[in-house]
């Protein structure tokens, strides 16, 4: 059981060694000592990566600084500051940050409860398995599920109205709004958090708790001075991963809100669909802005994760 | 620890069950409520009777399988050589496999549209075959982080060095070694990567929609925009597909072969 969950976790979680470069002697030293056969084995991978990952992205990044005639310009970047686009970035950042924070907080508590709360072993494995499924249950169907649940005609909306005479929409809730989207995103953010943080919680050694208790520490004191400081780098790192995860997502929001909530990916989507020929540079600039933000979040994740590793050996 | 810890653990667990099961139950209930007076499976039969349902699902499954095959062809040799002879390349390769997590799919596909449009050197978007290939390769890129990690995990559990040397002594060449010695040993890990890829790809919307492909995700979005109860049925079907794919991974892990290093 734990074995296959590990596979899922390793598949999802990023490795710590990325970005560590102990090789000396220039950029090509890494390739020294390889035989031709080795190159042939690795070549398709690099060819693919260059053609379908690196060049398309770089092409857009460069395009962000070009006008329609191909000359250098900063106009596209300046246009990112227009109120419409600026507000779409702002709402994207808020939704991503809120869903990451809520996902991380509840995911952590849930993982703590099932791993350290002395619940039956079956619950622990069920929760981890379910997390593997739910973290992949995103996109269009997730939006449908929440519309059926909390939409205007959703089962819970109607149920509350008839059973408790409480209309959540009158009370200010709206699924097609900031909070609705955030609540929906939590459906894949929480499980992702559980999957990533579970190994770290397993790494909190039993002896630490016993040592703290021997020294007279209460449970809150243990968490305040031992547990959280050890988990902290992991938490922070996962938080940035969750942020990036939500920031790039579009399908759920698109199916849920149409274009009532203009998060950046939806603006970019509209731009690619229709407007691209009118202003190709603006689309590229939007893309650049998104990559910069997700890259920053991921760099934080990688840096923090490398630091976190040392406690979990 | 104290009894209260256990109490709160149950409370948190119950809240989790509430949040995660309510939408599922509500969606199932909603999908059965297309008739005013009773619960029926009519929403499901409506969906199944639409020719687009079968066509797009078949299309997405085909593209997914193609992406898995191409992904394995690219990833297995690379991961094998990195493990066997070029560990110094590992950081670079791992960074590259993580790129799809940094660059969102919408940006990748935007880049493809710009780069491989009709006026470029490699005009893939000119024909529908070319666009299909482009979408498949896009899915290979999306699945890359998971596929590479799955294959690499598989390689870690076997003794690549010894297996390779043994096969060499018996006169096998490199292709034979990868195809007949290494791959059979990591097939379980590779399959779990494959099913994860399938789970991600089958309902994928962004890339397929922007490349104008008749994929399942695009079909679902259309249904969502035009119907009321059928989307809930589609959500249930998708959840079953995701659950099946993840269940296969769980099942497969029990059969993973291991040759421990001594």
Interface residues (C-beta under 8 A of the other chain):
Chain A: X3 X4 X6 X7 X8 X10 X11 X12 X14 X15 X17 X18 X19 X20 X21 X23 X29 X30 X31 X34 X35 X37 X38 X40 X41 X42 X44 X45 X46 X48 X49 X52 X53 X54 X55 X56 X57 X59 X60 X63 X106 X109 X110 X112 X113 X114 X116 X117 X118 X119 X123 X127 X129 X130 X132 X133 X134 X136 X137 X139 X140 X141 X142 X143 X144 X145 X146 X147 X148 X149 X150 X153 X154 X155 X156 X186 X187 X190 X191 X219 X241 X244 X245 X247 X248 X249 X250 X251 X254 X255 X258 X265 X268 X269 X272 X273 X280 X283 X284 X287 X290 X291 X294 X295 X298
Chain B: X1 X2 X5 X6 X8 X9 X10 X12 X13 X16 X19 X20 X22 X23 X24 X25 X26 X27 X29 X30 X31 X73 X74 X75 X77 X78 X80 X81 X82 X85 X86 X88 X89 X90 X91 X92 X93 X94 X95 X96 X98 X99 X100 X101 X102 X103 X104 X105 X106 X107 X108 X109 X110 X111 X112 X113 X114 X115 X137 X138 X140 X141 X144 X145 X146 X149 X150 X153 X174 X178 X189 X192 X193 X196 X199 X200 X203 X204 X205 X206 X210 X217 X220 X221 X224 X225 X228 X231 X232 X234 X235 X238 X239 X242 X243 X245 X246 X249 X250 X252 X253 X254 X256
